[in-house]
Amino acid sequence: MRVNAHKALNSTSESCYVKKLKLPKAREDELRAVRDELRDAIRSGLKDWTDHFPITEMVTRDAIVALNSEQLDVTEAFGRPKFRMQGSFSYSTVNDPAKGKTPPLQIDLDDGMFLPTRYINRDGAVAPSVAADGYFRAVETLLADVCEKNGWTLKRKTSCIRVEIDQEAHVDIALYAVPESEFTTLIETAKAQNRLVQDGFMELRDEDFAEEIYGRLSADQMRLACRGDDGRGKWIPSDPRKLEDWFRDAVRDHGDQVRFVSRYLKAWRDEQDLGGLASIALMWAVVEVFENHGGYKPFNGRDDLALLAVARALPDILRQEIPNPVVPGERLDQGWSNTDRQAFASAAMNLVAQLDAALIKSSTPQTTVQHMLNALGSRFPTDVSLLVDEAPEAGAAVAAPEVLTSGLLEIKDDRPAVKLGGDERYA
């Protein structure tokens, strides 16, 4: 029996799988309220930062010398920060975590903090005048009181500051620097074109920043604060927009199915306790299959066919190097051990077996449901009325994804590996 399980995955039914994965609105509202409280604590503290932090800690020595030589006030080395959401919330791929895991799975709300600062010439290159070490310490200090008041926990990460809200959720704040001169010019241009309310540079809303300024910032001078192996802060080039644009382009080209199948795979990963398998690696696999699907666009509108096609490609994808789609020479599998890779590929092979058994070889609707439960976990609906027994002539369409994975995995041998550890922005 060949089965059409699309409605069980994605339909108007309240019991369909994708609706079971949806983050409850009350929980989402709570997380956004936490994000806003954290933003407010940072804004208010940095408004009068010289009252809280020594200049020599917040501004680099080179910057102090450079600014003094230009007779510029060091206390104006940077302005007030602006914020923009990142990660799964911005991609619309966030899931409510599977329950009953040890330790509990956590929702990750990623927020980007963009600090307009003066840039100086240092060793022949431009660099932020704010010190990365001081940036980290200042934000952590400003968040300490609000975290203590609410019972939240501050955690040090390589490329962000993590605020753990409870056992099932955290907010990661990535600290960026952008050139103040460019920032101000973009704002003034937007105002002159009547694209922004005339409320002054210091009062630019985060919504206006996200819509009018964020996309126009130059990539070559955007910097992310990171902690090195020695624990000291440093600046690295990083443009979070590239990853957003890559995934947005994939959705534009192939439709929302790209998002839905990515969410199914993320939920499968969580059910299988494959904690080291980053979401972005799964998203890359989905996009790769959609871009090489041999004419199906987008899999006749059926999520079950799309999921089966990606699942059939996944074991081989996970056995090989996975390139970073926006940073040439870097990889998304950079921290995997051989044991990790084998475990991921083995789990993917089991996923294929369960989906084949459910959609191609099943003898009864009840058997299909059981195999889908084995594949995707207890949130898959048990309502057999959401399954359709395909006519024999439809079999070719269901079986077709088996051949769609050919040629997907041509990986160049000369692609250099990125160093282990990474910057943690692809979790």
Secondary structure as a PSIPRED ss2 file (coil, helix, strand):
# PSIPRED VFORMAT (PSIPRED V4.0)

   1 M C   1.000  0.000  0.000
   2 R E   0.000  0.000  1.000
   3 V E   0.000  0.000  1.000
   4 N E   0.000  0.000  1.000
   5 A C   1.000  0.000  0.000
   6 H H   0.000  1.000  0.000
   7 K H   0.000  1.000  0.000
   8 A H   0.000  1.000  0.000
   9 L H   0.000  1.000  0.000
  10 N C   1.000  0.000  0.000
  11 S C   1.000  0.000  0.000
  12 T C   1.000  0.000  0.000
  13 S C   1.000  0.000  0.000
  14 E C   1.000  0.000  0.000
  15 S C   1.000  0.000  0.000
  16 C C   1.000  0.000  0.000
  17 Y H   0.000  1.000  0.000
  18 V H   0.000  1.000  0.000
  19 K H   0.000  1.000  0.000
  20 K H   0.000  1.000  0.000
  21 L H   0.000  1.000  0.000
  22 K C   1.000  0.000  0.000
  23 L C   1.000  0.000  0.000
  24 P C   1.000  0.000  0.000
  25 K H   0.000  1.000  0.000
  26 A H   0.000  1.000  0.000
  27 R H   0.000  1.000  0.000
  28 E H   0.000  1.000  0.000
  29 D H   0.000  1.000  0.000
  30 E H   0.000  1.000  0.000
  31 L H   0.000  1.000  0.000
  32 R H   0.000  1.000  0.000
  33 A H   0.000  1.000  0.000
  34 V H   0.000  1.000  0.000
  35 R H   0.000  1.000  0.000
  36 D H   0.000  1.000  0.000
  37 E H   0.000  1.000  0.000
  38 L H   0.000  1.000  0.000
  39 R H   0.000  1.000  0.000
  40 D H   0.000  1.000  0.000
  41 A H   0.000  1.000  0.000
  42 I H   0.000  1.000  0.000
  43 R H   0.000  1.000  0.000
  44 S H   0.000  1.000  0.000
  45 G H   0.000  1.000  0.000
  46 L H   0.000  1.000  0.000
  47 K H   0.000  1.000  0.000
  48 D C   1.000  0.000  0.000
  49 W H   0.000  1.000  0.000
  50 T H   0.000  1.000  0.000
  51 D H   0.000  1.000  0.000
  52 H C   1.000  0.000  0.000
  53 F C   1.000  0.000  0.000
  54 P C   1.000  0.000  0.000
  55 I H   0.000  1.000  0.000
  56 T H   0.000  1.000  0.000
  57 E H   0.000  1.000  0.000
  58 M H   0.000  1.000  0.000
  59 V E   0.000  0.000  1.000
  60 T C   1.000  0.000  0.000
  61 R H   0.000  1.000  0.000
  62 D H   0.000  1.000  0.000
  63 A H   0.000  1.000  0.000
  64 I H   0.000  1.000  0.000
  65 V H   0.000  1.000  0.000
  66 A H   0.000  1.000  0.000
  67 L H   0.000  1.000  0.000
  68 N H   0.000  1.000  0.000
  69 S H   0.000  1.000  0.000
  70 E C   1.000  0.000  0.000
  71 Q C   1.000  0.000  0.000
  72 L C   1.000  0.000  0.000
  73 D C   1.000  0.000  0.000
  74 V H   0.000  1.000  0.000
  75 T H   0.000  1.000  0.000
  76 E H   0.000  1.000  0.000
  77 A C   1.000  0.000  0.000
  78 F E   0.000  0.000  1.000
  79 G C   1.000  0.000  0.000
  80 R C   1.000  0.000  0.000
  81 P C   1.000  0.000  0.000
  82 K E   0.000  0.000  1.000
  83 F E   0.000  0.000  1.000
  84 R E   0.000  0.000  1.000
  85 M E   0.000  0.000  1.000
  86 Q E   0.000  0.000  1.000
  87 G H   0.000  1.000  0.000
  88 S H   0.000  1.000  0.000
  89 F H   0.000  1.000  0.000
  90 S H   0.000  1.000  0.000
  91 Y H   0.000  1.000  0.000
  92 S C   1.000  0.000  0.000
  93 T C   1.000  0.000  0.000
  94 V C   1.000  0.000  0.000
  95 N C   1.000  0.000  0.000
  96 D C   1.000  0.000  0.000
  97 P C   1.000  0.000  0.000
  98 A C   1.000  0.000  0.000
  99 K C   1.000  0.000  0.000
 100 G C   1.000  0.000  0.000
 101 K C   1.000  0.000  0.000
 102 T C   1.000  0.000  0.000
 103 P C   1.000  0.000  0.000
 104 P C   1.000  0.000  0.000
 105 L C   1.000  0.000  0.000
 106 Q C   1.000  0.000  0.000
 107 I E   0.000  0.000  1.000
 108 D E   0.000  0.000  1.000
 109 L E   0.000  0.000  1.000
 110 D E   0.000  0.000  1.000
 111 D E   0.000  0.000  1.000
 112 G E   0.000  0.000  1.000
 113 M E   0.000  0.000  1.000
 114 F E   0.000  0.000  1.000
 115 L E   0.000  0.000  1.000
 116 P E   0.000  0.000  1.000
 117 T E   0.000  0.000  1.000
 118 R C   1.000  0.000  0.000
 119 Y E   0.000  0.000  1.000
 120 I E   0.000  0.000  1.000
 121 N E   0.000  0.000  1.000
 122 R E   0.000  0.000  1.000
 123 D C   1.000  0.000  0.000
 124 G C   1.000  0.000  0.000
 125 A E   0.000  0.000  1.000
 126 V E   0.000  0.000  1.000
 127 A E   0.000  0.000  1.000
 128 P E   0.000  0.000  1.000
 129 S C   1.000  0.000  0.000
 130 V E   0.000  0.000  1.000
 131 A C   1.000  0.000  0.000
 132 A H   0.000  1.000  0.000
 133 D H   0.000  1.000  0.000
 134 G H   0.000  1.000  0.000
 135 Y H   0.000  1.000  0.000
 136 F H   0.000  1.000  0.000
 137 R H   0.000  1.000  0.000
 138 A H   0.000  1.000  0.000
 139 V H   0.000  1.000  0.000
 140 E H   0.000  1.000  0.000
 141 T H   0.000  1.000  0.000
 142 L H   0.000  1.000  0.000
 143 L H   0.000  1.000  0.000
 144 A H   0.000  1.000  0.000
 145 D H   0.000  1.000  0.000
 146 V H   0.000  1.000  0.000
 147 C H   0.000  1.000  0.000
 148 E H   0.000  1.000  0.000
 149 K H   0.000  1.000  0.000
 150 N H   0.000  1.000  0.000
 151 G C   1.000  0.000  0.000
 152 W C   1.000  0.000  0.000
 153 T E   0.000  0.000  1.000
 154 L E   0.000  0.000  1.000
 155 K E   0.000  0.000  1.000
 156 R E   0.000  0.000  1.000
 157 K C   1.000  0.000  0.000
 158 T C   1.000  0.000  0.000
 159 S C   1.000  0.000  0.000
 160 C C   1.000  0.000  0.000
 161 I E   0.000  0.000  1.000
 162 R E   0.000  0.000  1.000
 163 V E   0.000  0.000  1.000
 164 E E   0.000  0.000  1.000
 165 I E   0.000  0.000  1.000
 166 D E   0.000  0.000  1.000
 167 Q C   1.000  0.000  0.000
 168 E C   1.000  0.000  0.000
 169 A E   0.000  0.000  1.000
 170 H E   0.000  0.000  1.000
 171 V E   0.000  0.000  1.000
 172 D E   0.000  0.000  1.000
 173 I E   0.000  0.000  1.000
 174 A E   0.000  0.000  1.000
 175 L E   0.000  0.000  1.000
 176 Y E   0.000  0.000  1.000
 177 A E   0.000  0.000  1.000
 178 V E   0.000  0.000  1.000
 179 P E   0.000  0.000  1.000
 180 E H   0.000  1.000  0.000
 181 S H   0.000  1.000  0.000
 182 E H   0.000  1.000  0.000
 183 F H   0.000  1.000  0.000
 184 T H   0.000  1.000  0.000
 185 T H   0.000  1.000  0.000
 186 L H   0.000  1.000  0.000
 187 I H   0.000  1.000  0.000
 188 E H   0.000  1.000  0.000
 189 T H   0.000  1.000  0.000
 190 A H   0.000  1.000  0.000
 191 K H   0.000  1.000  0.000
 192 A H   0.000  1.000  0.000
 193 Q C   1.000  0.000  0.000
 194 N C   1.000  0.000  0.000
 195 R C   1.000  0.000  0.000
 196 L C   1.000  0.000  0.000
 197 V C   1.000  0.000  0.000
 198 Q C   1.000  0.000  0.000
 199 D C   1.000  0.000  0.000
 200 G C   1.000  0.000  0.000
 201 F H   0.000  1.000  0.000
 202 M H   0.000  1.000  0.000
 203 E H   0.000  1.000  0.000
 204 L C   1.000  0.000  0.000
 205 R C   1.000  0.000  0.000
 206 D H   0.000  1.000  0.000
 207 E H   0.000  1.000  0.000
 208 D H   0.000  1.000  0.000
 209 F H   0.000  1.000  0.000
 210 A H   0.000  1.000  0.000
 211 E H   0.000  1.000  0.000
 212 E H   0.000  1.000  0.000
 213 I H   0.000  1.000  0.000
 214 Y H   0.000  1.000  0.000
 215 G H   0.000  1.000  0.000
 216 R H   0.000  1.000  0.000
 217 L C   1.000  0.000  0.000
 218 S C   1.000  0.000  0.000
 219 A H   0.000  1.000  0.000
 220 D H   0.000  1.000  0.000
 221 Q H   0.000  1.000  0.000
 222 M C   1.000  0.000  0.000
 223 R E   0.000  0.000  1.000
 224 L E   0.000  0.000  1.000
 225 A E   0.000  0.000  1.000
 226 C E   0.000  0.000  1.000
 227 R E   0.000  0.000  1.000
 228 G C   1.000  0.000  0.000
 229 D C   1.000  0.000  0.000
 230 D C   1.000  0.000  0.000
 231 G C   1.000  0.000  0.000
 232 R C   1.000  0.000  0.000
 233 G E   0.000  0.000  1.000
 234 K E   0.000  0.000  1.000
 235 W E   0.000  0.000  1.000
 236 I E   0.000  0.000  1.000
 237 P E   0.000  0.000  1.000
 238 S C   1.000  0.000  0.000
 239 D C   1.000  0.000  0.000
 240 P C   1.000  0.000  0.000
 241 R H   0.000  1.000  0.000
 242 K H   0.000  1.000  0.000
 243 L H   0.000  1.000  0.000
 244 E H   0.000  1.000  0.000
 245 D H   0.000  1.000  0.000
 246 W H   0.000  1.000  0.000
 247 F H   0.000  1.000  0.000
 248 R H   0.000  1.000  0.000
 249 D H   0.000  1.000  0.000
 250 A H   0.000  1.000  0.000
 251 V H   0.000  1.000  0.000
 252 R H   0.000  1.000  0.000
 253 D H   0.000  1.000  0.000
 254 H H   0.000  1.000  0.000
 255 G C   1.000  0.000  0.000
 256 D C   1.000  0.000  0.000
 257 Q H   0.000  1.000  0.000
 258 V H   0.000  1.000  0.000
 259 R H   0.000  1.000  0.000
 260 F H   0.000  1.000  0.000
 261 V H   0.000  1.000  0.000
 262 S H   0.000  1.000  0.000
 263 R H   0.000  1.000  0.000
 264 Y H   0.000  1.000  0.000
 265 L H   0.000  1.000  0.000
 266 K H   0.000  1.000  0.000
 267 A H   0.000  1.000  0.000
 268 W H   0.000  1.000  0.000
 269 R H   0.000  1.000  0.000
 270 D H   0.000  1.000  0.000
 271 E H   0.000  1.000  0.000
 272 Q C   1.000  0.000  0.000
 273 D C   1.000  0.000  0.000
 274 L C   1.000  0.000  0.000
 275 G C   1.000  0.000  0.000
 276 G C   1.000  0.000  0.000
 277 L C   1.000  0.000  0.000
 278 A C   1.000  0.000  0.000
 279 S H   0.000  1.000  0.000
 280 I H   0.000  1.000  0.000
 281 A H   0.000  1.000  0.000
 282 L H   0.000  1.000  0.000
 283 M H   0.000  1.000  0.000
 284 W H   0.000  1.000  0.000
 285 A H   0.000  1.000  0.000
 286 V H   0.000  1.000  0.000
 287 V H   0.000  1.000  0.000
 288 E H   0.000  1.000  0.000
 289 V H   0.000  1.000  0.000
 290 F H   0.000  1.000  0.000
 291 E H   0.000  1.000  0.000
 292 N C   1.000  0.000  0.000
 293 H C   1.000  0.000  0.000
 294 G C   1.000  0.000  0.000
 295 G C   1.000  0.000  0.000
 296 Y C   1.000  0.000  0.000
 297 K C   1.000  0.000  0.000
 298 P C   1.000  0.000  0.000
 299 F H   0.000  1.000  0.000
 300 N H   0.000  1.000  0.000
 301 G H   0.000  1.000  0.000
 302 R C   1.000  0.000  0.000
 303 D H   0.000  1.000  0.000
 304 D H   0.000  1.000  0.000
 305 L H   0.000  1.000  0.000
 306 A H   0.000  1.000  0.000
 307 L H   0.000  1.000  0.000
 308 L H   0.000  1.000  0.000
 309 A H   0.000  1.000  0.000
 310 V H   0.000  1.000  0.000
 311 A H   0.000  1.000  0.000
 312 R H   0.000  1.000  0.000
 313 A H   0.000  1.000  0.000
 314 L H   0.000  1.000  0.000
 315 P H   0.000  1.000  0.000
 316 D H   0.000  1.000  0.000
 317 I H   0.000  1.000  0.000
 318 L H   0.000  1.000  0.000
 319 R H   0.000  1.000  0.000
 320 Q C   1.000  0.000  0.000
 321 E C   1.000  0.000  0.000
 322 I C   1.000  0.000  0.000
 323 P E   0.000  0.000  1.000
 324 N C   1.000  0.000  0.000
 325 P C   1.000  0.000  0.000
 326 V C   1.000  0.000  0.000
 327 V C   1.000  0.000  0.000
 328 P C   1.000  0.000  0.000
 329 G C   1.000  0.000  0.000
 330 E C   1.000  0.000  0.000
 331 R E   0.000  0.000  1.000
 332 L C   1.000  0.000  0.000
 333 D C   1.000  0.000  0.000
 334 Q C   1.000  0.000  0.000
 335 G C   1.000  0.000  0.000
 336 W C   1.000  0.000  0.000
 337 S C   1.000  0.000  0.000
 338 N H   0.000  1.000  0.000
 339 T H   0.000  1.000  0.000
 340 D H   0.000  1.000  0.000
 341 R H   0.000  1.000  0.000
 342 Q H   0.000  1.000  0.000
 343 A H   0.000  1.000  0.000
 344 F H   0.000  1.000  0.000
 345 A H   0.000  1.000  0.000
 346 S H   0.000  1.000  0.000
 347 A H   0.000  1.000  0.000
 348 A H   0.000  1.000  0.000
 349 M H   0.000  1.000  0.000
 350 N H   0.000  1.000  0.000
 351 L H   0.000  1.000  0.000
 352 V H   0.000  1.000  0.000
 353 A H   0.000  1.000  0.000
 354 Q H   0.000  1.000  0.000
 355 L H   0.000  1.000  0.000
 356 D H   0.000  1.000  0.000
 357 A H   0.000  1.000  0.000
 358 A H   0.000  1.000  0.000
 359 L H   0.000  1.000  0.000
 360 I C   1.000  0.000  0.000
 361 K C   1.000  0.000  0.000
 362 S C   1.000  0.000  0.000
 363 S C   1.000  0.000  0.000
 364 T C   1.000  0.000  0.000
 365 P H   0.000  1.000  0.000
 366 Q H   0.000  1.000  0.000
 367 T H   0.000  1.000  0.000
 368 T H   0.000  1.000  0.000
 369 V H   0.000  1.000  0.000
 370 Q H   0.000  1.000  0.000
 371 H H   0.000  1.000  0.000
 372 M H   0.000  1.000  0.000
 373 L H   0.000  1.000  0.000
 374 N H   0.000  1.000  0.000
 375 A H   0.000  1.000  0.000
 376 L H   0.000  1.000  0.000
 377 G C   1.000  0.000  0.000
 378 S C   1.000  0.000  0.000
 379 R C   1.000  0.000  0.000
 380 F C   1.000  0.000  0.000
 381 P C   1.000  0.000  0.000
 382 T C   1.000  0.000  0.000
 383 D C   1.000  0.000  0.000
 384 V H   0.000  1.000  0.000
 385 S H   0.000  1.000  0.000
 386 L H   0.000  1.000  0.000
 387 L C   1.000  0.000  0.000
 388 V E   0.000  0.000  1.000
 389 D E   0.000  0.000  1.000
 390 E E   0.000  0.000  1.000
 391 A C   1.000  0.000  0.000
 392 P H   0.000  1.000  0.000
 393 E H   0.000  1.000  0.000
 394 A H   0.000  1.000  0.000
 395 G H   0.000  1.000  0.000
 396 A H   0.000  1.000  0.000
 397 A H   0.000  1.000  0.000
 398 V H   0.000  1.000  0.000
 399 A H   0.000  1.000  0.000
 400 A H   0.000  1.000  0.000
 401 P H   0.000  1.000  0.000
 402 E H   0.000  1.000  0.000
 403 V H   0.000  1.000  0.000
 404 L C   1.000  0.000  0.000
 405 T C   1.000  0.000  0.000
 406 S C   1.000  0.000  0.000
 407 G C   1.000  0.000  0.000
 408 L C   1.000  0.000  0.000
 409 L C   1.000  0.000  0.000
 410 E C   1.000  0.000  0.000
 411 I C   1.000  0.000  0.000
 412 K C   1.000  0.000  0.000
 413 D C   1.000  0.000  0.000
 414 D C   1.000  0.000  0.000
 415 R C   1.000  0.000  0.000
 416 P C   1.000  0.000  0.000
 417 A C   1.000  0.000  0.000
 418 V C   1.000  0.000  0.000
 419 K C   1.000  0.000  0.000
 420 L C   1.000  0.000  0.000
 421 G C   1.000  0.000  0.000
 422 G C   1.000  0.000  0.000
 423 D C   1.000  0.000  0.000
 424 E C   1.000  0.000  0.000
 425 R C   1.000  0.000  0.000
 426 Y C   1.000  0.000  0.000
 427 A C   1.000  0.000  0.000
